[in-house]
Amino acid sequence: MSHHIQDQGRQQTTLFPEALDDFVTDDNPVRVIDVFVDEIDLVELGFERVHAKRTGRPGYHPATLLKLYIYGYLNRIQSSRRLEKESHRNVELMWLLERLTPDFKTIADFRKDNGKAVKGVCRQFIELCRQMNMFSESLIAIDGSKFKAVNNRSRNYTSSKVKFHITRVENSIQEYLDGLDKQDKDNQQTEEKASSSKIKWLRKRLAELKKMEETVQEHPDKQVSLTDPDSRLMKLHHLNRQVCYNVQSAVDTKHHLIVSHDIVQSTDMGYLTLVAKQVQEALNKQDITVIADKGYFSRNDIKLLDDIGVTALIPQSDTSGAKLKGIFNKSLFKYDKEKDIYICPAGEELQNRMRVFDSGLEQDVYFNHIACRDCTIRAKCTTAKRDPRRMRRWVHEKLIDTMQTTLDESPETTVLRKQTVEHPFGTIKMWMGSTHFLMRRLKNVKTEMSLHVLAYNLRRMISIFGVPTLIQAMKA
């Protein structure tokens, strides 16, 4: 007889059958899911069919399907068909669902019909984290990341892409006709008959492309996605572009919990205030500090944030183009706040001459006609032949100066932002398997992202506190 751990025969019967609860340990994360869903008010969150009708065929309780989805996203099982299969063979799911086995259509419909309620569950978990004093520092990192949509790039059309295809098809038609002209008259009819299907297909394709060109021009974003109409072609890296959604995320710098998230259909610019307000609402606190990269830099946004009590730390990017023109950069002009003047690189004073409203900003304009006219280094300062070098200063530029001083004094801020906000994005994309969203349309994709965020936050809290402590906090 071999000296190994002995197994138990498959046909061996037991006098007292094991209970399912015996297979689920006390520190199993599935117990957290069970308690969390049982403790929240599904009616208040807006879930459908919490109170079943007395007539008709009975349906599954929303709590059952919500538990199933949270378990699925926590364990990298997002497909409704895979969830159905797991409910038949997974002991943890048998315990969680109490041996219920909903079919994939029921599972998929629940996710599709309860998007707003699922996002409410996400907020409810953040409220639990807040009550556990997880956001005491109120330092939040904000960033966006592109998540691939179900729409393939070949099924997305922009103005330039449609024009390229139209030109290519027109050239193909012309090449075909030129080829016929070069052939002998005896062979021409045979060739026309043999290739008539090709020319018909090309002309049909040309008509389709011209119709698509009209559709693209009528679209507000000047692009059309055929599989998922709400997805957009976006730049991922310097040369790489993909049909995506831009996921906005606000992450706590201490515990790396996702405080708030949203999905937009364009670049990061202009969404800083929106995300910051969502963070204030989630934390029930006005006085917070947000860190973001230069893609979010907007003077209007920074002023709006200051008005609502948010401190913004965003590096400023140089978009003047002075370096390409070979002239002095604006940073070489020093502002004297006591005299309200600019000192140019030649040491001359530029006085405040007028106030203008340009690009949505109220700005003071500084220049000195005489000093610029007689300047010996004028060629290095401006390309204008007669006009002086003008400096524009936003009337609330003091906010930018204060922010830049803080960033200069704390150079680790940029590193802290990267370490904080890129970790959740990387984790969620790994859980997704580096693939696209499963659902189409913005409303449904938001639901899918909410489930990913909820699963991520749940995993983080389990890692920090452990299962028993977290369950105790939920029941408190």
C-alpha positions as CSV (number, residue, x, y, z in Angstrom):
1,M,0.0,0.0,0.0
2,S,1.5,3.4,-1.1
3,H,2.3,5.9,1.6
4,H,0.1,8.8,0.2
5,I,-3.0,10.6,1.4
6,Q,-5.8,8.2,0.6
7,D,-8.8,9.4,-1.4
8,Q,-12.5,8.5,-0.8
9,G,-14.2,6.3,-3.3
10,R,-16.7,7.9,-5.7
11,Q,-19.3,5.4,-4.8
12,Q,-18.8,5.7,-1.0
13,T,-22.0,6.7,0.8
14,T,-22.2,8.7,4.0
15,L,-24.6,8.3,6.9
16,F,-24.9,12.1,7.3
17,P,-24.6,14.0,4.0
18,E,-22.5,17.2,4.1
19,A,-24.3,20.5,4.1
20,L,-23.2,23.1,1.5
21,D,-22.2,25.4,4.3
22,D,-19.5,22.9,5.2
23,F,-17.7,23.6,1.9
24,V,-17.6,27.4,2.3
25,T,-15.0,28.6,4.8
26,D,-15.6,31.5,7.2
27,D,-13.1,33.7,5.3
28,N,-14.4,33.0,1.9
29,P,-15.2,36.3,0.0
30,V,-18.6,34.8,-1.1
31,R,-19.8,35.4,2.4
32,V,-19.1,39.1,2.0
33,I,-21.2,39.2,-1.2
34,D,-24.1,37.4,0.6
35,V,-24.2,39.8,3.6
36,F,-23.6,43.0,1.5
37,V,-26.6,42.3,-0.8
38,D,-28.8,41.3,2.0
39,E,-28.1,44.5,3.9
40,I,-28.9,47.0,1.1
41,D,-32.4,48.2,0.3
42,L,-33.0,47.0,-3.3
43,V,-36.3,48.8,-3.5
44,E,-34.7,52.2,-2.7
45,L,-32.0,51.6,-5.2
46,G,-34.6,51.0,-8.0
47,F,-34.3,47.3,-8.8
48,E,-37.2,45.8,-10.7
49,R,-39.5,43.0,-9.4
50,V,-38.3,43.1,-5.8
51,H,-41.9,42.6,-4.8
52,A,-43.3,39.9,-7.1
53,K,-46.8,39.8,-8.4
54,R,-49.2,37.1,-7.1
55,T,-50.2,36.1,-10.6
56,G,-48.1,34.6,-13.4
57,R,-45.0,32.5,-13.3
58,P,-42.6,33.3,-10.3
59,G,-39.3,35.0,-11.2
60,Y,-36.0,35.2,-9.5
61,H,-35.5,37.7,-6.7
62,P,-33.1,40.6,-7.8
63,A,-30.9,39.8,-4.8
64,T,-30.2,36.4,-6.3
65,L,-29.1,37.8,-9.7
66,L,-27.1,40.7,-8.1
67,K,-25.2,38.2,-6.0
68,L,-24.5,36.1,-9.1
69,Y,-23.1,39.1,-11.0
70,I,-21.0,40.4,-8.2
71,Y,-19.5,36.9,-7.8
72,G,-18.9,36.7,-11.5
73,Y,-17.1,40.0,-11.9
74,L,-15.1,39.3,-8.7
75,N,-13.9,36.0,-10.3
76,R,-13.5,37.2,-13.9
77,I,-16.7,35.6,-15.1
78,Q,-18.6,38.3,-17.0
79,S,-20.5,36.3,-19.6
80,S,-24.1,35.4,-18.8
81,R,-23.7,32.0,-20.5
82,R,-20.6,31.3,-18.4
83,L,-22.4,32.4,-15.2
84,E,-25.3,30.0,-16.1
85,K,-22.8,27.1,-16.5
86,E,-21.0,28.0,-13.2
87,S,-24.2,28.0,-11.2
88,H,-24.6,24.3,-12.1
89,R,-21.1,23.2,-11.1
90,N,-19.6,25.8,-8.8
91,V,-20.0,24.9,-5.1
92,E,-19.5,28.5,-4.0
93,L,-22.3,29.7,-6.3
94,M,-24.5,26.8,-5.2
95,W,-24.1,28.1,-1.7
96,L,-24.5,31.8,-2.6
97,L,-27.6,31.2,-4.8
98,E,-29.0,28.4,-2.6
99,R,-28.9,26.0,-5.5
100,L,-30.9,28.3,-7.8
101,T,-29.8,28.0,-11.5
102,P,-31.1,30.9,-13.6
103,D,-30.7,30.6,-17.4
104,F,-28.4,32.9,-19.3
105,K,-31.3,35.0,-20.8
106,T,-32.6,35.8,-17.4
107,I,-29.1,36.7,-16.2
108,A,-28.4,38.9,-19.2
109,D,-31.8,40.7,-19.0
110,F,-31.2,41.6,-15.3
111,R,-27.9,43.4,-16.2
112,K,-29.6,45.2,-19.1
113,D,-32.7,46.3,-17.2
114,N,-31.1,47.4,-13.9
115,G,-28.2,49.7,-15.0
116,K,-29.2,52.6,-12.8
117,A,-29.8,50.4,-9.8
118,V,-26.4,48.7,-10.2
119,K,-24.6,52.0,-10.2
120,G,-26.5,52.8,-7.0
121,V,-25.1,49.6,-5.5
122,C,-21.6,50.9,-6.4
123,R,-22.3,54.2,-4.6
124,Q,-23.8,52.3,-1.6
125,F,-20.5,50.4,-1.2
126,I,-18.5,53.7,-1.3
127,E,-20.8,55.0,1.4
128,L,-19.9,51.9,3.5
129,C,-16.2,52.7,3.0
130,R,-16.8,56.3,4.0
131,Q,-18.5,55.2,7.2
132,M,-15.5,53.0,7.9
133,N,-13.3,56.2,7.7
134,M,-11.5,55.1,4.5
135,F,-11.3,58.6,3.0
136,S,-10.0,60.7,5.8
137,E,-7.2,62.3,3.8
138,S,-9.5,63.4,0.9
139,L,-6.7,63.4,-1.6
140,I,-8.1,62.0,-4.9
141,A,-6.3,61.2,-8.2
142,I,-8.3,61.6,-11.4
143,D,-7.5,60.1,-14.8
144,G,-9.1,58.6,-17.8
145,S,-8.3,55.3,-19.7
146,K,-9.5,54.0,-23.0
147,F,-11.4,50.7,-22.8
148,K,-12.1,48.9,-26.1
149,A,-15.7,48.8,-27.3
150,V,-17.3,45.8,-29.0
151,N,-17.1,47.8,-32.2
152,N,-14.2,46.7,-34.5
153,R,-12.2,49.5,-36.1
154,S,-13.2,48.3,-39.6
155,R,-16.8,49.1,-38.6
156,N,-16.0,52.7,-37.7
157,Y,-16.1,55.4,-40.3
158,T,-14.7,58.9,-40.2
159,S,-14.6,61.6,-42.9
160,S,-11.1,60.8,-44.0
161,K,-11.6,57.1,-43.9
162,V,-14.8,57.3,-46.1
163,K,-13.0,59.6,-48.6
164,F,-10.1,57.2,-48.8
165,H,-12.4,54.2,-49.6
166,I,-14.4,56.2,-52.1
167,T,-11.2,57.2,-53.9
168,R,-10.0,53.6,-53.9
169,V,-13.2,52.2,-55.3
170,E,-13.4,55.0,-58.0
171,N,-9.8,54.1,-59.0
172,S,-10.7,50.4,-59.2
173,I,-13.7,51.2,-61.5
174,Q,-11.6,53.4,-63.7
175,E,-8.8,50.8,-64.0
176,Y,-11.4,48.2,-64.9
177,L,-12.9,50.4,-67.7
178,D,-9.4,51.3,-69.0
179,G,-8.6,47.6,-69.2
180,L,-11.7,47.0,-71.4
181,D,-10.6,49.8,-73.8
182,K,-7.2,48.2,-74.3
183,Q,-8.6,44.8,-75.4
184,D,-9.6,43.8,-78.9
185,K,-13.2,44.3,-79.9
186,D,-13.7,40.5,-80.3
187,N,-12.7,39.8,-76.7
188,Q,-14.4,42.9,-75.2
189,Q,-17.9,41.4,-75.1
190,T,-16.6,38.2,-73.5
191,E,-14.6,40.2,-70.9
192,E,-17.6,42.5,-70.1
193,K,-19.8,39.5,-69.6
194,A,-17.2,37.7,-67.4
195,S,-16.6,40.8,-65.2
196,S,-20.0,42.3,-65.1
197,S,-20.6,41.1,-61.6
198,K,-17.4,42.8,-60.4
199,I,-18.3,46.2,-61.9
200,K,-21.8,45.9,-60.4
201,W,-20.4,45.2,-57.0
202,L,-17.9,48.1,-57.2
203,R,-20.7,50.5,-58.2
204,K,-22.9,49.3,-55.4
205,R,-20.1,49.7,-53.0
206,L,-19.4,53.2,-54.2
207,A,-23.1,54.1,-53.6
208,E,-22.9,52.7,-50.1
209,L,-19.8,54.7,-49.3
210,K,-21.3,58.0,-50.6
211,K,-24.3,57.4,-48.5
212,M,-22.1,56.7,-45.5
213,E,-20.2,59.9,-46.3
214,E,-23.4,61.9,-45.9
215,T,-24.2,60.1,-42.6
216,V,-20.8,60.9,-41.2
217,Q,-21.1,64.6,-42.1
218,E,-24.5,64.8,-40.4
219,H,-23.2,63.2,-37.2
220,P,-22.2,65.6,-34.4
221,D,-18.8,63.9,-33.9
222,K,-18.2,63.4,-37.6
223,Q,-17.8,59.6,-37.2
224,V,-20.1,56.6,-37.3
225,S,-19.7,53.2,-35.5
226,L,-21.9,50.5,-37.0
227,T,-21.8,47.8,-34.3
228,D,-21.9,50.1,-31.2
229,P,-23.2,53.5,-32.3
230,D,-22.1,55.2,-29.0
231,S,-18.4,54.1,-29.3
232,R,-15.8,56.5,-30.7
233,L,-12.5,56.2,-32.4
234,M,-9.8,57.5,-30.0
235,K,-6.1,57.7,-29.8
236,L,-4.5,55.2,-27.5
237,H,-0.8,55.9,-28.0
238,H,1.2,58.1,-30.4
239,L,0.2,56.2,-33.5
240,N,-2.3,53.6,-32.3
241,R,-6.1,54.4,-32.5
242,Q,-9.0,52.1,-31.4
243,V,-12.8,52.3,-31.1
244,C,-13.2,52.9,-27.4
245,Y,-15.0,54.4,-24.5
246,N,-13.1,56.8,-22.2
247,V,-13.5,55.7,-18.5
248,Q,-13.1,58.5,-16.0
249,S,-11.9,57.4,-12.6
250,A,-11.3,59.1,-9.2
251,V,-9.2,57.0,-6.9
252,D,-8.3,57.5,-3.2
253,T,-4.5,57.9,-2.9
254,K,-4.4,56.1,0.5
255,H,-6.3,52.8,-0.1
256,H,-6.6,52.9,-3.9
257,L,-10.4,52.7,-3.8
258,I,-12.4,54.0,-6.8
259,V,-14.5,56.7,-5.2
260,S,-16.3,57.7,-8.4
261,H,-16.3,56.7,-12.1
262,D,-18.0,57.7,-15.3
263,I,-17.8,57.0,-19.0
264,V,-17.4,59.7,-21.7
265,Q,-17.1,59.6,-25.5
266,S,-14.3,62.0,-25.9
267,T,-10.9,63.1,-24.5
268,D,-10.3,64.0,-20.8
269,M,-10.5,67.7,-21.4
270,G,-13.5,69.4,-19.8
271,Y,-14.5,66.5,-17.5
272,L,-12.5,67.5,-14.4
273,T,-15.3,69.5,-12.8
274,L,-17.8,66.7,-13.5
275,V,-15.7,64.0,-11.8
276,A,-14.8,66.3,-8.9
277,K,-18.4,67.0,-8.1
278,Q,-19.2,63.3,-8.2
279,V,-16.4,62.8,-5.6
280,Q,-17.8,65.5,-3.4
281,E,-21.2,63.9,-3.5
282,A,-19.8,60.4,-2.8
283,L,-17.7,61.5,0.1
284,N,-20.3,64.0,1.4
285,K,-17.5,66.5,1.7
286,Q,-16.7,69.7,-0.1
287,D,-13.1,70.3,0.9
288,I,-11.1,67.9,-1.2
289,T,-7.9,68.0,-3.3
290,V,-7.7,66.4,-6.7
291,I,-4.6,65.5,-8.7
292,A,-4.8,65.1,-12.5
293,D,-2.4,65.1,-15.5
294,K,-2.0,67.9,-18.0
295,G,-4.7,66.5,-20.2
296,Y,-7.2,68.0,-17.8
297,F,-5.7,71.4,-17.6
298,S,-8.4,74.0,-18.2
299,R,-8.5,77.5,-16.7
300,N,-12.3,77.4,-16.6
301,D,-12.3,74.1,-14.8
302,I,-9.8,75.2,-12.3
303,K,-11.9,78.3,-11.5
304,L,-15.1,76.3,-11.2
305,L,-13.3,73.9,-8.8
306,D,-12.1,76.7,-6.7
307,D,-15.6,78.1,-6.5
308,I,-17.0,74.8,-5.1
309,G,-14.1,74.3,-2.6
310,V,-11.9,71.9,-4.5
311,T,-8.1,72.3,-4.6
312,A,-6.8,71.2,-8.0
313,L,-3.2,70.2,-8.7
314,I,-2.7,69.9,-12.5
315,P,0.6,70.6,-14.4
316,Q,0.3,73.1,-17.1
317,S,1.3,72.3,-20.7
318,D,2.9,74.7,-23.1
319,T,0.7,75.1,-26.1
320,S,2.0,78.5,-27.4
321,G,4.2,77.1,-30.1
322,A,6.9,79.7,-29.3
323,K,9.6,77.1,-29.4
324,L,8.7,76.0,-32.9
325,K,8.6,79.7,-34.0
326,G,12.1,80.2,-32.5
327,I,11.0,83.0,-30.2
328,F,11.0,83.5,-26.4
329,N,8.7,81.4,-24.4
330,K,6.1,83.0,-22.1
331,S,7.9,81.6,-19.1
332,L,10.8,83.9,-19.7
333,F,8.5,86.9,-19.1
334,K,8.3,87.6,-15.3
335,Y,5.2,89.0,-13.8
336,D,5.5,91.6,-11.0
337,K,2.2,91.4,-9.1
338,E,2.9,94.6,-7.1
339,K,3.3,96.8,-10.2
340,D,1.0,94.6,-12.3
341,I,3.6,94.5,-15.2
342,Y,5.6,91.9,-17.1
343,I,9.4,92.1,-17.3
344,C,10.6,90.9,-20.7
345,P,13.9,89.1,-21.4
346,A,15.4,92.4,-22.4
347,G,14.5,93.9,-19.0
348,E,11.8,96.2,-20.3
349,E,8.4,96.7,-18.6
350,L,5.2,95.7,-20.4
351,Q,2.2,97.6,-18.9
352,N,-1.4,96.5,-18.6
353,R,-3.1,98.2,-21.5
354,M,-6.5,96.7,-22.0
355,R,-8.8,93.8,-21.0
356,V,-10.3,91.5,-23.5
357,F,-12.6,88.4,-23.6
358,D,-11.1,85.7,-25.7
359,S,-11.6,81.9,-25.8
360,G,-14.1,82.1,-22.9
361,L,-11.6,83.8,-20.7
362,E,-11.3,87.4,-19.4
363,Q,-7.7,88.5,-19.9
364,D,-5.5,91.5,-19.4
365,V,-3.2,92.4,-22.3
366,Y,0.4,93.7,-21.6
367,F,2.7,95.4,-24.1
368,N,5.1,98.2,-24.7
369,H,5.2,99.8,-28.2
370,I,8.3,101.9,-27.7
371,A,10.4,99.3,-26.0
372,C,9.6,96.7,-28.6
373,R,10.2,99.1,-31.5
374,D,13.7,99.9,-30.3
375,C,14.6,96.4,-29.0
376,T,17.9,94.9,-30.2
377,I,16.6,91.3,-29.7
378,R,13.2,91.8,-31.2
379,A,13.8,89.0,-33.8
380,K,14.0,86.5,-30.9
381,C,10.8,87.8,-29.3
382,T,8.2,88.2,-32.0
383,T,7.7,87.4,-35.7
384,A,5.5,90.4,-36.2
385,K,7.0,93.2,-38.3
386,R,5.3,96.2,-36.5
387,D,3.2,95.0,-33.7
388,P,4.8,94.6,-30.2
389,R,5.0,91.3,-28.3
390,R,1.8,91.0,-26.3
391,M,1.4,89.0,-23.1
392,R,-2.0,87.9,-21.9
393,R,-2.8,87.2,-18.3
394,W,-6.1,85.6,-17.2
395,V,-7.8,87.7,-14.5
396,H,-7.7,84.7,-12.2
397,E,-4.2,83.7,-13.0
398,K,-3.3,83.8,-9.3
399,L,-5.0,80.4,-9.0
400,I,-2.6,79.0,-11.6
401,D,0.4,80.5,-9.9
402,T,-0.6,79.1,-6.5
403,M,-1.2,75.7,-8.0
404,Q,2.1,75.7,-9.8
405,T,4.0,76.7,-6.7
406,T,2.4,73.8,-4.8
407,L,3.5,71.4,-7.6
408,D,7.0,72.7,-7.6
409,E,7.3,72.3,-3.9
410,S,5.9,68.7,-4.0
411,P,7.5,67.0,-7.1
412,E,6.3,63.6,-5.8
413,T,2.7,64.6,-6.6
414,T,3.0,63.4,-10.3
415,V,4.4,60.0,-9.2
416,L,1.7,59.7,-6.6
417,R,-1.0,60.2,-9.2
418,K,0.5,57.5,-11.5
419,Q,0.9,55.0,-8.7
420,T,-2.7,55.6,-7.5
421,V,-4.9,55.9,-10.5
422,E,-3.2,53.6,-13.0
423,H,-3.3,50.6,-10.6
424,P,-7.1,50.1,-10.7
425,F,-7.2,50.5,-14.5
426,G,-4.5,47.9,-14.9
427,T,-6.3,45.5,-12.5
428,I,-9.7,45.8,-14.2
429,K,-8.2,45.4,-17.7
430,M,-6.4,42.3,-16.5
431,W,-9.7,40.9,-15.1
432,M,-11.4,41.6,-18.4
433,G,-8.6,39.7,-20.2
434,S,-7.4,42.6,-22.3
435,T,-10.6,42.4,-24.3
436,H,-13.5,44.7,-25.1
437,F,-16.7,45.4,-23.2
438,L,-19.3,42.7,-23.7
439,M,-22.3,45.1,-24.0
440,R,-23.2,47.8,-26.6
441,R,-24.5,51.3,-26.1
442,L,-23.3,53.8,-23.5
443,K,-26.1,53.0,-21.0
444,N,-25.2,49.3,-21.0
445,V,-21.5,49.9,-21.0
446,K,-21.9,52.1,-17.9
447,T,-23.6,49.2,-16.1
448,E,-20.8,46.8,-17.1
449,M,-18.2,49.2,-15.8
450,S,-20.1,49.7,-12.5
451,L,-19.9,46.0,-11.9
452,H,-16.2,46.0,-12.6
453,V,-15.7,48.9,-10.1
454,L,-17.9,47.3,-7.5
455,A,-15.9,44.0,-7.7
456,Y,-12.6,45.9,-7.6
457,N,-13.5,47.9,-4.5
458,L,-14.9,44.8,-2.8
459,R,-11.6,43.0,-3.4
460,R,-9.6,45.9,-2.1
461,M,-11.7,46.1,1.1
462,I,-11.4,42.3,1.7
463,S,-7.6,42.6,1.2
464,I,-7.4,45.5,3.8
465,F,-9.8,44.2,6.5
466,G,-10.4,40.5,5.8
467,V,-13.7,38.8,5.4
468,P,-14.9,38.5,9.1
469,T,-14.1,42.2,9.9
470,L,-15.8,43.5,6.7
471,I,-18.9,41.4,7.4
472,Q,-19.1,42.8,10.9
473,A,-18.9,46.3,9.6
474,M,-21.7,45.6,7.1
475,K,-24.0,44.4,9.8
476,A,-23.2,47.2,12.2
